[in-house]
Amino acid sequence: MRQENEVSNQTNNSNQTSQLPILTKKLSNTNNKIFIIGAGAPSTGTASLKTALEKLKYGPCYNCNEVLLEDHSDYWIKIIEQEINENHEQINHKHINPKEILSVIYSKYNSTIDFPGAYYWEDILSSFPNSKVILTIKDPEEWYKSITESVLYKNIYQQEPFGIRFYSLFYSHRRRWDNFLKLLYGNFFRKNMNGLNDLINLNEYNLSISSFVNSNLLSKEDTIKVYNDHNQNVIDKCPKEKLLVFNVQDGWEPLCMFLEIKEIPNEEFPIINENNDNKEIDEEMSNVNSTGYLLFIGLTSITIISCGFIIRKLLKQ
């Protein structure tokens, strides 16, 4: 009987995997790939680390921008929703294998920084056993100021311009990216705050996380606690020989030593203001906002002209 159940479970898992998008059917061998995982939270010098890794030939480097530009939102949503369901012991939820999805998402990349990779660093390490993990850190007070002024934070917690919201009604990839961000950031903050898991179910994850920002659940103290807990979790769980705790102000030397690179670049370490380093996303959002307004104006004009034509036709009768 037990064997029958195991066979049934394996069959179900296989069926669920086959139902995933075509992306998961193009698996590559990742066992021997040396992959760099940036496990640091957003706004800890991740943009600087991305630039440095690419200069050290560990590019291309994956980050949150790539999720939108490569339209990977659905794959990350599947991983996040499975974690939410498992945390709440939802027995009937569809099971997927995160390792399969991650192996393909990262197959053409040599490194990842920032979210979502920093949140799922353990799963990525499992997918790429030869990986090395870099935990970027910053003074908690400085980090809080930086994260609350960041572009992505504002996009999640503040209402978007009308043009973007109207555009999202017609273009699903943008809507999926919004859902991905809300799920990811919601899961990050809630998972790391004591007692909140009991209050949350999967349906509630589809609500805007802004309600948490406007309440006492995400006070400055709570937010900093989430940050410190995340860092400590990485330090406690990552094998010591695979981990570098890194402040970008320390420059090239510790990074090159960790990556076993003998020749240190003869240039200043790139220190980038992350709030000004979202040019691709900023440009994308500006275009989306403009397109949304044009769509609204166009459809409104067509509707008015059509209604006028119909009214004139009825009056002639």
ChimeraX commands (.cxc) that place a marker at each C-alpha (Angstrom):
marker #1 position 0.00,0.00,0.00 radius 0.5
marker #1 position 2.79,2.37,0.89 radius 0.5
marker #1 position 4.54,1.61,-2.41 radius 0.5
marker #1 position 1.30,2.33,-4.28 radius 0.5
marker #1 position 1.01,5.70,-2.52 radius 0.5
marker #1 position 4.61,6.55,-3.37 radius 0.5
marker #1 position 4.05,5.61,-7.01 radius 0.5
marker #1 position 0.84,7.69,-7.03 radius 0.5
marker #1 position 2.65,10.68,-5.54 radius 0.5
marker #1 position 5.46,10.40,-8.07 radius 0.5
marker #1 position 2.90,10.20,-10.89 radius 0.5
marker #1 position 1.08,13.27,-9.58 radius 0.5
marker #1 position 4.33,15.20,-9.27 radius 0.5
marker #1 position 5.28,14.20,-12.78 radius 0.5
marker #1 position 1.89,15.31,-14.10 radius 0.5
marker #1 position 2.22,18.65,-12.34 radius 0.5
marker #1 position 5.66,19.17,-13.83 radius 0.5
marker #1 position 4.41,18.36,-17.31 radius 0.5
marker #1 position 1.68,20.99,-16.87 radius 0.5
marker #1 position 4.22,23.75,-16.26 radius 0.5
marker #1 position 5.12,26.16,-19.08 radius 0.5
marker #1 position 7.50,24.98,-21.79 radius 0.5
marker #1 position 10.39,26.66,-19.98 radius 0.5
marker #1 position 10.77,23.71,-17.61 radius 0.5
marker #1 position 11.20,21.23,-20.45 radius 0.5
marker #1 position 14.59,22.61,-21.41 radius 0.5
marker #1 position 16.61,21.56,-18.40 radius 0.5
marker #1 position 20.37,21.86,-18.38 radius 0.5
marker #1 position 23.00,20.15,-16.26 radius 0.5
marker #1 position 23.80,22.58,-13.44 radius 0.5
marker #1 position 25.81,20.31,-11.17 radius 0.5
marker #1 position 29.18,21.58,-12.44 radius 0.5
marker #1 position 28.27,25.22,-13.01 radius 0.5
marker #1 position 29.96,27.74,-10.74 radius 0.5
marker #1 position 27.23,30.23,-9.96 radius 0.5
marker #1 position 27.42,33.34,-7.77 radius 0.5
marker #1 position 24.41,33.95,-5.54 radius 0.5
marker #1 position 23.91,37.38,-4.06 radius 0.5
marker #1 position 21.94,36.68,-0.90 radius 0.5
marker #1 position 21.90,40.27,0.34 radius 0.5
marker #1 position 18.57,42.05,0.69 radius 0.5
marker #1 position 17.72,44.82,-1.80 radius 0.5
marker #1 position 19.48,48.16,-1.26 radius 0.5
marker #1 position 22.57,46.65,0.37 radius 0.5
marker #1 position 24.93,47.48,-2.48 radius 0.5
marker #1 position 23.44,44.91,-4.84 radius 0.5
marker #1 position 23.73,47.18,-7.90 radius 0.5
marker #1 position 27.40,47.73,-7.10 radius 0.5
marker #1 position 27.95,43.99,-6.70 radius 0.5
marker #1 position 26.18,43.30,-10.01 radius 0.5
marker #1 position 28.50,45.69,-11.84 radius 0.5
marker #1 position 31.56,44.22,-10.11 radius 0.5
marker #1 position 30.59,40.62,-10.90 radius 0.5
marker #1 position 30.06,41.46,-14.55 radius 0.5
marker #1 position 33.51,43.12,-14.67 radius 0.5
marker #1 position 34.92,39.90,-13.18 radius 0.5
marker #1 position 33.32,37.84,-15.98 radius 0.5
marker #1 position 30.45,36.53,-13.86 radius 0.5
marker #1 position 27.85,38.13,-16.08 radius 0.5
marker #1 position 25.20,38.21,-17.24 radius 0.5
marker #1 position 23.77,38.80,-13.78 radius 0.5
marker #1 position 20.10,38.22,-12.94 radius 0.5
marker #1 position 18.06,40.62,-10.81 radius 0.5
marker #1 position 14.49,41.81,-10.35 radius 0.5
marker #1 position 14.62,43.80,-13.59 radius 0.5
marker #1 position 15.18,40.57,-15.52 radius 0.5
marker #1 position 11.93,39.12,-14.17 radius 0.5
marker #1 position 10.00,41.82,-16.02 radius 0.5
marker #1 position 12.23,42.07,-19.08 radius 0.5
marker #1 position 12.33,38.28,-19.59 radius 0.5
marker #1 position 8.68,37.83,-18.51 radius 0.5
marker #1 position 9.59,35.30,-15.80 radius 0.5
marker #1 position 6.86,36.40,-13.37 radius 0.5
marker #1 position 4.71,33.28,-13.74 radius 0.5
marker #1 position 7.57,30.95,-12.85 radius 0.5
marker #1 position 8.43,32.86,-9.69 radius 0.5
marker #1 position 4.76,33.11,-8.71 radius 0.5
marker #1 position 4.51,29.31,-8.90 radius 0.5
marker #1 position 7.49,28.95,-6.56 radius 0.5
marker #1 position 6.20,31.58,-4.11 radius 0.5
marker #1 position 2.65,30.21,-4.03 radius 0.5
marker #1 position 3.93,26.71,-3.37 radius 0.5
marker #1 position 5.93,27.97,-0.39 radius 0.5
marker #1 position 2.87,29.82,0.94 radius 0.5
marker #1 position 0.70,26.73,0.57 radius 0.5
marker #1 position 3.27,24.48,2.24 radius 0.5
marker #1 position 3.64,26.93,5.13 radius 0.5
marker #1 position -0.10,26.68,5.70 radius 0.5
marker #1 position -0.30,22.93,5.12 radius 0.5
marker #1 position -2.59,23.17,2.12 radius 0.5
marker #1 position -2.82,19.49,1.23 radius 0.5
marker #1 position -4.44,19.81,-2.19 radius 0.5
marker #1 position -2.14,22.41,-3.70 radius 0.5
marker #1 position -0.32,21.57,-6.93 radius 0.5
marker #1 position 3.23,20.45,-6.30 radius 0.5
marker #1 position 6.07,21.70,-8.46 radius 0.5
marker #1 position 9.80,21.18,-8.31 radius 0.5
marker #1 position 11.44,24.61,-7.73 radius 0.5
marker #1 position 14.82,23.17,-8.67 radius 0.5
marker #1 position 13.63,22.47,-12.21 radius 0.5
marker #1 position 12.31,26.00,-12.69 radius 0.5
marker #1 position 15.35,27.67,-11.12 radius 0.5
marker #1 position 17.76,25.58,-13.19 radius 0.5
marker #1 position 16.19,26.88,-16.36 radius 0.5
marker #1 position 15.61,30.48,-15.29 radius 0.5
marker #1 position 19.30,30.82,-14.45 radius 0.5
marker #1 position 20.67,28.62,-17.23 radius 0.5
marker #1 position 21.97,31.55,-19.30 radius 0.5
marker #1 position 23.19,33.56,-16.29 radius 0.5
marker #1 position 26.35,33.24,-14.21 radius 0.5
marker #1 position 25.21,35.18,-11.17 radius 0.5
marker #1 position 22.17,36.62,-9.43 radius 0.5
marker #1 position 21.74,39.51,-7.01 radius 0.5
marker #1 position 18.86,41.19,-5.23 radius 0.5
marker #1 position 15.36,39.74,-5.12 radius 0.5
marker #1 position 14.06,37.25,-6.03 radius 0.5
marker #1 position 17.33,35.29,-5.93 radius 0.5
marker #1 position 18.38,36.67,-2.54 radius 0.5
marker #1 position 15.19,35.34,-0.98 radius 0.5
marker #1 position 15.51,31.89,-2.57 radius 0.5
marker #1 position 19.26,31.58,-2.17 radius 0.5
marker #1 position 18.99,28.13,-0.53 radius 0.5
marker #1 position 16.97,26.70,-3.42 radius 0.5
marker #1 position 19.41,28.17,-5.94 radius 0.5
marker #1 position 22.34,26.72,-4.02 radius 0.5
marker #1 position 20.62,23.34,-4.21 radius 0.5
marker #1 position 20.14,23.77,-7.96 radius 0.5
marker #1 position 23.78,24.84,-8.46 radius 0.5
marker #1 position 25.81,22.86,-5.87 radius 0.5
marker #1 position 29.10,24.55,-6.84 radius 0.5
marker #1 position 27.72,28.00,-6.15 radius 0.5
marker #1 position 29.28,30.63,-3.92 radius 0.5
marker #1 position 27.12,32.93,-1.81 radius 0.5
marker #1 position 27.77,36.63,-1.22 radius 0.5
marker #1 position 25.79,38.34,1.54 radius 0.5
marker #1 position 25.95,42.09,1.00 radius 0.5
marker #1 position 25.34,44.04,4.19 radius 0.5
marker #1 position 24.77,47.65,5.19 radius 0.5
marker #1 position 24.19,49.46,8.48 radius 0.5
marker #1 position 20.53,48.70,9.37 radius 0.5
marker #1 position 19.58,52.37,9.76 radius 0.5
marker #1 position 21.14,53.23,6.39 radius 0.5
marker #1 position 19.46,50.21,4.81 radius 0.5
marker #1 position 16.03,51.25,6.10 radius 0.5
marker #1 position 16.43,54.73,4.63 radius 0.5
marker #1 position 17.64,53.28,1.33 radius 0.5
marker #1 position 14.95,50.60,0.94 radius 0.5
marker #1 position 12.07,52.95,1.74 radius 0.5
marker #1 position 13.29,55.40,-0.91 radius 0.5
marker #1 position 13.86,52.74,-3.55 radius 0.5
marker #1 position 11.97,52.62,-6.82 radius 0.5
marker #1 position 10.62,49.08,-6.38 radius 0.5
marker #1 position 9.50,49.74,-2.80 radius 0.5
marker #1 position 7.54,52.78,-3.94 radius 0.5
marker #1 position 6.05,50.85,-6.84 radius 0.5
marker #1 position 4.72,48.22,-4.45 radius 0.5
marker #1 position 3.61,50.38,-1.57 radius 0.5
marker #1 position 2.31,53.43,-3.39 radius 0.5
marker #1 position -0.46,53.63,-5.95 radius 0.5
marker #1 position 0.87,53.51,-9.49 radius 0.5
marker #1 position 0.13,56.21,-12.08 radius 0.5
marker #1 position -3.19,55.87,-13.89 radius 0.5
marker #1 position -1.53,55.06,-17.22 radius 0.5
marker #1 position 0.27,52.02,-15.79 radius 0.5
marker #1 position -2.85,50.71,-14.10 radius 0.5
marker #1 position -4.89,51.11,-17.30 radius 0.5
marker #1 position -2.14,49.49,-19.38 radius 0.5
marker #1 position -2.12,46.50,-17.01 radius 0.5
marker #1 position -5.74,45.79,-17.87 radius 0.5
marker #1 position -4.67,44.91,-21.42 radius 0.5
marker #1 position -1.11,43.62,-21.03 radius 0.5
marker #1 position -0.86,40.63,-18.77 radius 0.5
marker #1 position 2.96,40.53,-18.45 radius 0.5
marker #1 position 2.91,43.82,-16.55 radius 0.5
marker #1 position 0.04,42.65,-14.34 radius 0.5
marker #1 position 1.87,39.40,-13.60 radius 0.5
marker #1 position 5.00,41.32,-12.61 radius 0.5
marker #1 position 2.97,43.43,-10.17 radius 0.5
marker #1 position 1.51,40.26,-8.65 radius 0.5
marker #1 position 4.97,38.71,-8.42 radius 0.5
marker #1 position 6.36,41.72,-6.52 radius 0.5
marker #1 position 3.48,41.79,-4.06 radius 0.5
marker #1 position 3.77,38.07,-3.39 radius 0.5
marker #1 position 7.55,38.16,-3.02 radius 0.5
marker #1 position 7.84,41.20,-0.77 radius 0.5
marker #1 position 4.76,40.12,1.18 radius 0.5
marker #1 position 6.24,36.69,1.80 radius 0.5
marker #1 position 9.63,38.14,2.74 radius 0.5
marker #1 position 8.30,40.51,5.39 radius 0.5
marker #1 position 5.59,38.23,6.74 radius 0.5
marker #1 position 7.70,35.09,6.90 radius 0.5
marker #1 position 10.34,36.84,8.97 radius 0.5
marker #1 position 7.94,38.40,11.47 radius 0.5
marker #1 position 6.94,36.29,14.45 radius 0.5
marker #1 position 3.28,35.36,14.66 radius 0.5
marker #1 position 2.18,36.65,11.27 radius 0.5
marker #1 position 2.08,33.30,9.51 radius 0.5
marker #1 position -0.95,32.27,11.55 radius 0.5
marker #1 position -2.89,35.26,10.22 radius 0.5
marker #1 position -2.28,34.71,6.54 radius 0.5
marker #1 position -3.63,32.41,3.85 radius 0.5
marker #1 position -3.00,32.25,0.13 radius 0.5
marker #1 position -6.00,34.40,-0.81 radius 0.5
marker #1 position -4.76,37.21,1.40 radius 0.5
marker #1 position -1.48,37.23,-0.49 radius 0.5
marker #1 position -3.34,38.54,-3.51 radius 0.5
marker #1 position -4.16,41.73,-1.59 radius 0.5
marker #1 position -1.86,44.72,-1.82 radius 0.5
marker #1 position 0.93,44.72,0.73 radius 0.5
marker #1 position 0.29,48.43,1.19 radius 0.5
marker #1 position -2.18,47.58,3.95 radius 0.5
marker #1 position 0.77,46.26,5.97 radius 0.5
marker #1 position 2.83,49.38,5.38 radius 0.5
marker #1 position -0.03,51.55,6.58 radius 0.5
marker #1 position -0.36,49.53,9.79 radius 0.5
marker #1 position 1.92,48.91,12.74 radius 0.5
marker #1 position 2.92,45.53,11.28 radius 0.5
marker #1 position 5.64,47.15,9.19 radius 0.5
marker #1 position 7.00,49.80,11.47 radius 0.5
marker #1 position 10.61,50.88,11.14 radius 0.5
marker #1 position 11.58,48.51,13.97 radius 0.5
marker #1 position 9.78,45.58,12.33 radius 0.5
marker #1 position 11.34,46.28,8.95 radius 0.5
marker #1 position 14.86,46.43,10.38 radius 0.5
marker #1 position 14.19,43.22,12.32 radius 0.5
marker #1 position 13.24,41.47,9.07 radius 0.5
marker #1 position 16.50,42.68,7.54 radius 0.5
marker #1 position 18.64,41.50,10.47 radius 0.5
marker #1 position 16.83,38.15,10.64 radius 0.5
marker #1 position 17.39,37.55,6.94 radius 0.5
marker #1 position 21.12,38.22,7.26 radius 0.5
marker #1 position 21.44,35.98,10.30 radius 0.5
marker #1 position 19.55,33.19,8.53 radius 0.5
marker #1 position 22.05,33.26,5.66 radius 0.5
marker #1 position 25.02,33.29,8.04 radius 0.5
marker #1 position 23.61,30.40,10.08 radius 0.5
marker #1 position 22.58,28.16,7.17 radius 0.5
marker #1 position 25.12,28.72,4.43 radius 0.5
marker #1 position 28.26,26.53,4.59 radius 0.5
marker #1 position 31.08,28.77,5.82 radius 0.5
marker #1 position 33.41,27.87,2.96 radius 0.5
marker #1 position 30.80,29.03,0.44 radius 0.5
marker #1 position 29.91,32.34,2.11 radius 0.5
marker #1 position 31.33,35.85,1.93 radius 0.5
marker #1 position 29.78,38.54,4.12 radius 0.5
marker #1 position 30.58,41.62,2.10 radius 0.5
marker #1 position 30.28,45.38,2.44 radius 0.5
marker #1 position 30.79,47.00,-0.95 radius 0.5
marker #1 position 32.78,49.76,0.76 radius 0.5
marker #1 position 35.51,47.14,1.32 radius 0.5
marker #1 position 36.25,47.13,-2.40 radius 0.5
marker #1 position 37.78,44.56,-4.71 radius 0.5
marker #1 position 40.17,42.68,-2.47 radius 0.5
marker #1 position 37.83,40.54,-0.32 radius 0.5
marker #1 position 35.60,39.84,-3.32 radius 0.5
marker #1 position 38.50,38.75,-5.55 radius 0.5
marker #1 position 40.00,36.61,-2.80 radius 0.5
marker #1 position 36.67,34.86,-2.27 radius 0.5
marker #1 position 36.25,34.21,-5.99 radius 0.5
marker #1 position 39.90,33.11,-6.26 radius 0.5
marker #1 position 40.70,35.82,-8.78 radius 0.5
marker #1 position 44.40,36.67,-8.63 radius 0.5
marker #1 position 44.40,39.89,-10.64 radius 0.5
marker #1 position 42.51,42.66,-8.88 radius 0.5
marker #1 position 41.01,45.16,-11.36 radius 0.5
marker #1 position 43.07,48.32,-11.67 radius 0.5
marker #1 position 40.11,50.64,-11.17 radius 0.5
marker #1 position 37.86,51.91,-8.42 radius 0.5
marker #1 position 35.28,49.49,-7.11 radius 0.5
marker #1 position 31.89,50.53,-8.56 radius 0.5
marker #1 position 29.78,52.22,-5.90 radius 0.5
marker #1 position 26.35,52.76,-7.40 radius 0.5
marker #1 position 23.34,54.51,-5.94 radius 0.5
marker #1 position 20.77,51.77,-6.31 radius 0.5
marker #1 position 17.88,54.20,-6.28 radius 0.5
marker #1 position 19.29,55.71,-9.46 radius 0.5
marker #1 position 20.28,52.40,-11.07 radius 0.5
marker #1 position 16.90,51.20,-12.30 radius 0.5
marker #1 position 17.15,52.86,-15.70 radius 0.5
marker #1 position 15.71,49.90,-17.56 radius 0.5
marker #1 position 12.75,49.64,-15.20 radius 0.5
marker #1 position 12.26,53.41,-15.06 radius 0.5
marker #1 position 12.27,53.62,-18.85 radius 0.5
marker #1 position 9.93,50.64,-19.11 radius 0.5
marker #1 position 7.50,52.17,-16.59 radius 0.5
marker #1 position 7.60,55.57,-18.29 radius 0.5
marker #1 position 6.78,53.94,-21.63 radius 0.5
marker #1 position 4.04,51.86,-20.04 radius 0.5
marker #1 position 2.51,54.93,-18.39 radius 0.5
marker #1 position 2.53,56.86,-21.69 radius 0.5
marker #1 position 1.10,53.88,-23.58 radius 0.5
marker #1 position -1.61,53.49,-20.95 radius 0.5
marker #1 position -2.69,57.11,-21.35 radius 0.5
marker #1 position -2.69,56.80,-25.15 radius 0.5
marker #1 position -4.80,53.65,-24.91 radius 0.5
marker #1 position -7.24,55.38,-22.60 radius 0.5
marker #1 position -7.50,58.46,-24.83 radius 0.5
marker #1 position -7.82,56.33,-27.96 radius 0.5
marker #1 position -10.49,54.03,-26.57 radius 0.5
marker #1 position -12.38,56.93,-25.05 radius 0.5
marker #1 position -12.31,58.78,-28.36 radius 0.5
marker #1 position -13.51,55.73,-30.27 radius 0.5
marker #1 position -16.30,55.20,-27.74 radius 0.5
marker #1 position -17.46,58.82,-27.94 radius 0.5
marker #1 position -17.37,58.85,-31.75 radius 0.5
marker #1 position -19.22,55.51,-31.91 radius 0.5
marker #1 position -21.88,56.67,-29.46 radius 0.5
marker #1 position -22.30,59.89,-31.40 radius 0.5
marker #1 position -22.70,57.98,-34.65 radius 0.5
marker #1 position -25.31,55.66,-33.12 radius 0.5
marker #1 position -27.26,58.57,-31.58 radius 0.5
marker #1 position -27.30,60.48,-34.87 radius 0.5
marker #1 position -28.47,57.38,-36.68 radius 0.5
marker #1 position -31.28,56.82,-34.17 radius 0.5
marker #1 position -32.36,60.49,-34.38 radius 0.5
marker #1 position -32.64,60.27,-38.18 radius 0.5
marker #1 position -35.02,57.37,-37.78 radius 0.5
marker link #1:1,2 radius 0.2
marker link #1:2,3 radius 0.2
marker link #1:3,4 radius 0.2
marker link #1:4,5 radius 0.2
marker link #1:5,6 radius 0.2
marker link #1:6,7 radius 0.2
marker link #1:7,8 radius 0.2
marker link #1:8,9 radius 0.2
marker link #1:9,10 radius 0.2
marker link #1:10,11 radius 0.2
marker link #1:11,12 radius 0.2
marker link #1:12,13 radius 0.2
marker link #1:13,14 radius 0.2
marker link #1:14,15 radius 0.2
marker link #1:15,16 radius 0.2
marker link #1:16,17 radius 0.2
marker link #1:17,18 radius 0.2
marker link #1:18,19 radius 0.2
marker link #1:19,20 radius 0.2
marker link #1:20,21 radius 0.2
marker link #1:21,22 radius 0.2
marker link #1:22,23 radius 0.2
marker link #1:23,24 radius 0.2
marker link #1:24,25 radius 0.2
marker link #1:25,26 radius 0.2
marker link #1:26,27 radius 0.2
marker link #1:27,28 radius 0.2
marker link #1:28,29 radius 0.2
marker link #1:29,30 radius 0.2
marker link #1:30,31 radius 0.2
marker link #1:31,32 radius 0.2
marker link #1:32,33 radius 0.2
marker link #1:33,34 radius 0.2
marker link #1:34,35 radius 0.2
marker link #1:35,36 radius 0.2
marker link #1:36,37 radius 0.2
marker link #1:37,38 radius 0.2
marker link #1:38,39 radius 0.2
marker link #1:39,40 radius 0.2
marker link #1:40,41 radius 0.2
marker link #1:41,42 radius 0.2
marker link #1:42,43 radius 0.2
marker link #1:43,44 radius 0.2
marker link #1:44,45 radius 0.2
marker link #1:45,46 radius 0.2
marker link #1:46,47 radius 0.2
marker link #1:47,48 radius 0.2
marker link #1:48,49 radius 0.2
marker link #1:49,50 radius 0.2
marker link #1:50,51 radius 0.2
marker link #1:51,52 radius 0.2
marker link #1:52,53 radius 0.2
marker link #1:53,54 radius 0.2
marker link #1:54,55 radius 0.2
marker link #1:55,56 radius 0.2
marker link #1:56,57 radius 0.2
marker link #1:57,58 radius 0.2
marker link #1:58,59 radius 0.2
marker link #1:59,60 radius 0.2
marker link #1:60,61 radius 0.2
marker link #1:61,62 radius 0.2
marker link #1:62,63 radius 0.2
marker link #1:63,64 radius 0.2
marker link #1:64,65 radius 0.2
marker link #1:65,66 radius 0.2
marker link #1:66,67 radius 0.2
marker link #1:67,68 radius 0.2
marker link #1:68,69 radius 0.2
marker link #1:69,70 radius 0.2
marker link #1:70,71 radius 0.2
marker link #1:71,72 radius 0.2
marker link #1:72,73 radius 0.2
marker link #1:73,74 radius 0.2
marker link #1:74,75 radius 0.2
marker link #1:75,76 radius 0.2
marker link #1:76,77 radius 0.2
marker link #1:77,78 radius 0.2
marker link #1:78,79 radius 0.2
marker link #1:79,80 radius 0.2
marker link #1:80,81 radius 0.2
marker link #1:81,82 radius 0.2
marker link #1:82,83 radius 0.2
marker link #1:83,84 radius 0.2
marker link #1:84,85 radius 0.2
marker link #1:85,86 radius 0.2
marker link #1:86,87 radius 0.2
marker link #1:87,88 radius 0.2
marker link #1:88,89 radius 0.2
marker link #1:89,90 radius 0.2
marker link #1:90,91 radius 0.2
marker link #1:91,92 radius 0.2
marker link #1:92,93 radius 0.2
marker link #1:93,94 radius 0.2
marker link #1:94,95 radius 0.2
marker link #1:95,96 radius 0.2
marker link #1:96,97 radius 0.2
marker link #1:97,98 radius 0.2
marker link #1:98,99 radius 0.2
marker link #1:99,100 radius 0.2
marker link #1:100,101 radius 0.2
marker link #1:101,102 radius 0.2
marker link #1:102,103 radius 0.2
marker link #1:103,104 radius 0.2
marker link #1:104,105 radius 0.2
marker link #1:105,106 radius 0.2
marker link #1:106,107 radius 0.2
marker link #1:107,108 radius 0.2
marker link #1:108,109 radius 0.2
marker link #1:109,110 radius 0.2
marker link #1:110,111 radius 0.2
marker link #1:111,112 radius 0.2
marker link #1:112,113 radius 0.2
marker link #1:113,114 radius 0.2
marker link #1:114,115 radius 0.2
marker link #1:115,116 radius 0.2
marker link #1:116,117 radius 0.2
marker link #1:117,118 radius 0.2
marker link #1:118,119 radius 0.2
marker link #1:119,120 radius 0.2
marker link #1:120,121 radius 0.2
marker link #1:121,122 radius 0.2
marker link #1:122,123 radius 0.2
marker link #1:123,124 radius 0.2
marker link #1:124,125 radius 0.2
marker link #1:125,126 radius 0.2
marker link #1:126,127 radius 0.2
marker link #1:127,128 radius 0.2
marker link #1:128,129 radius 0.2
marker link #1:129,130 radius 0.2
marker link #1:130,131 radius 0.2
marker link #1:131,132 radius 0.2
marker link #1:132,133 radius 0.2
marker link #1:133,134 radius 0.2
marker link #1:134,135 radius 0.2
marker link #1:135,136 radius 0.2
marker link #1:136,137 radius 0.2
marker link #1:137,138 radius 0.2
marker link #1:138,139 radius 0.2
marker link #1:139,140 radius 0.2
marker link #1:140,141 radius 0.2
marker link #1:141,142 radius 0.2
marker link #1:142,143 radius 0.2
marker link #1:143,144 radius 0.2
marker link #1:144,145 radius 0.2
marker link #1:145,146 radius 0.2
marker link #1:146,147 radius 0.2
marker link #1:147,148 radius 0.2
marker link #1:148,149 radius 0.2
marker link #1:149,150 radius 0.2
marker link #1:150,151 radius 0.2
marker link #1:151,152 radius 0.2
marker link #1:152,153 radius 0.2
marker link #1:153,154 radius 0.2
marker link #1:154,155 radius 0.2
marker link #1:155,156 radius 0.2
marker link #1:156,157 radius 0.2
marker link #1:157,158 radius 0.2
marker link #1:158,159 radius 0.2
marker link #1:159,160 radius 0.2
marker link #1:160,161 radius 0.2
marker link #1:161,162 radius 0.2
marker link #1:162,163 radius 0.2
marker link #1:163,164 radius 0.2
marker link #1:164,165 radius 0.2
marker link #1:165,166 radius 0.2
marker link #1:166,167 radius 0.2
marker link #1:167,168 radius 0.2
marker link #1:168,169 radius 0.2
marker link #1:169,170 radius 0.2
marker link #1:170,171 radius 0.2
marker link #1:171,172 radius 0.2
marker link #1:172,173 radius 0.2
marker link #1:173,174 radius 0.2
marker link #1:174,175 radius 0.2
marker link #1:175,176 radius 0.2
marker link #1:176,177 radius 0.2
marker link #1:177,178 radius 0.2
marker link #1:178,179 radius 0.2
marker link #1:179,180 radius 0.2
marker link #1:180,181 radius 0.2
marker link #1:181,182 radius 0.2
marker link #1:182,183 radius 0.2
marker link #1:183,184 radius 0.2
marker link #1:184,185 radius 0.2
marker link #1:185,186 radius 0.2
marker link #1:186,187 radius 0.2
marker link #1:187,188 radius 0.2
marker link #1:188,189 radius 0.2
marker link #1:189,190 radius 0.2
marker link #1:190,191 radius 0.2
marker link #1:191,192 radius 0.2
marker link #1:192,193 radius 0.2
marker link #1:193,194 radius 0.2
marker link #1:194,195 radius 0.2
marker link #1:195,196 radius 0.2
marker link #1:196,197 radius 0.2
marker link #1:197,198 radius 0.2
marker link #1:198,199 radius 0.2
marker link #1:199,200 radius 0.2
marker link #1:200,201 radius 0.2
marker link #1:201,202 radius 0.2
marker link #1:202,203 radius 0.2
marker link #1:203,204 radius 0.2
marker link #1:204,205 radius 0.2
marker link #1:205,206 radius 0.2
marker link #1:206,207 radius 0.2
marker link #1:207,208 radius 0.2
marker link #1:208,209 radius 0.2
marker link #1:209,210 radius 0.2
marker link #1:210,211 radius 0.2
marker link #1:211,212 radius 0.2
marker link #1:212,213 radius 0.2
marker link #1:213,214 radius 0.2
marker link #1:214,215 radius 0.2
marker link #1:215,216 radius 0.2
marker link #1:216,217 radius 0.2
marker link #1:217,218 radius 0.2
marker link #1:218,219 radius 0.2
marker link #1:219,220 radius 0.2
marker link #1:220,221 radius 0.2
marker link #1:221,222 radius 0.2
marker link #1:222,223 radius 0.2
marker link #1:223,224 radius 0.2
marker link #1:224,225 radius 0.2
marker link #1:225,226 radius 0.2
marker link #1:226,227 radius 0.2
marker link #1:227,228 radius 0.2
marker link #1:228,229 radius 0.2
marker link #1:229,230 radius 0.2
marker link #1:230,231 radius 0.2
marker link #1:231,232 radius 0.2
marker link #1:232,233 radius 0.2
marker link #1:233,234 radius 0.2
marker link #1:234,235 radius 0.2
marker link #1:235,236 radius 0.2
marker link #1:236,237 radius 0.2
marker link #1:237,238 radius 0.2
marker link #1:238,239 radius 0.2
marker link #1:239,240 radius 0.2
marker link #1:240,241 radius 0.2
marker link #1:241,242 radius 0.2
marker link #1:242,243 radius 0.2
marker link #1:243,244 radius 0.2
marker link #1:244,245 radius 0.2
marker link #1:245,246 radius 0.2
marker link #1:246,247 radius 0.2
marker link #1:247,248 radius 0.2
marker link #1:248,249 radius 0.2
marker link #1:249,250 radius 0.2
marker link #1:250,251 radius 0.2
marker link #1:251,252 radius 0.2
marker link #1:252,253 radius 0.2
marker link #1:253,254 radius 0.2
marker link #1:254,255 radius 0.2
marker link #1:255,256 radius 0.2
marker link #1:256,257 radius 0.2
marker link #1:257,258 radius 0.2
marker link #1:258,259 radius 0.2
marker link #1:259,260 radius 0.2
marker link #1:260,261 radius 0.2
marker link #1:261,262 radius 0.2
marker link #1:262,263 radius 0.2
marker link #1:263,264 radius 0.2
marker link #1:264,265 radius 0.2
marker link #1:265,266 radius 0.2
marker link #1:266,267 radius 0.2
marker link #1:267,268 radius 0.2
marker link #1:268,269 radius 0.2
marker link #1:269,270 radius 0.2
marker link #1:270,271 radius 0.2
marker link #1:271,272 radius 0.2
marker link #1:272,273 radius 0.2
marker link #1:273,274 radius 0.2
marker link #1:274,275 radius 0.2
marker link #1:275,276 radius 0.2
marker link #1:276,277 radius 0.2
marker link #1:277,278 radius 0.2
marker link #1:278,279 radius 0.2
marker link #1:279,280 radius 0.2
marker link #1:280,281 radius 0.2
marker link #1:281,282 radius 0.2
marker link #1:282,283 radius 0.2
marker link #1:283,284 radius 0.2
marker link #1:284,285 radius 0.2
marker link #1:285,286 radius 0.2
marker link #1:286,287 radius 0.2
marker link #1:287,288 radius 0.2
marker link #1:288,289 radius 0.2
marker link #1:289,290 radius 0.2
marker link #1:290,291 radius 0.2
marker link #1:291,292 radius 0.2
marker link #1:292,293 radius 0.2
marker link #1:293,294 radius 0.2
marker link #1:294,295 radius 0.2
marker link #1:295,296 radius 0.2
marker link #1:296,297 radius 0.2
marker link #1:297,298 radius 0.2
marker link #1:298,299 radius 0.2
marker link #1:299,300 radius 0.2
marker link #1:300,301 radius 0.2
marker link #1:301,302 radius 0.2
marker link #1:302,303 radius 0.2
marker link #1:303,304 radius 0.2
marker link #1:304,305 radius 0.2
marker link #1:305,306 radius 0.2
marker link #1:306,307 radius 0.2
marker link #1:307,308 radius 0.2
marker link #1:308,309 radius 0.2
marker link #1:309,310 radius 0.2
marker link #1:310,311 radius 0.2
marker link #1:311,312 radius 0.2
marker link #1:312,313 radius 0.2
marker link #1:313,314 radius 0.2
marker link #1:314,315 radius 0.2
marker link #1:315,316 radius 0.2
marker link #1:316,317 radius 0.2
view
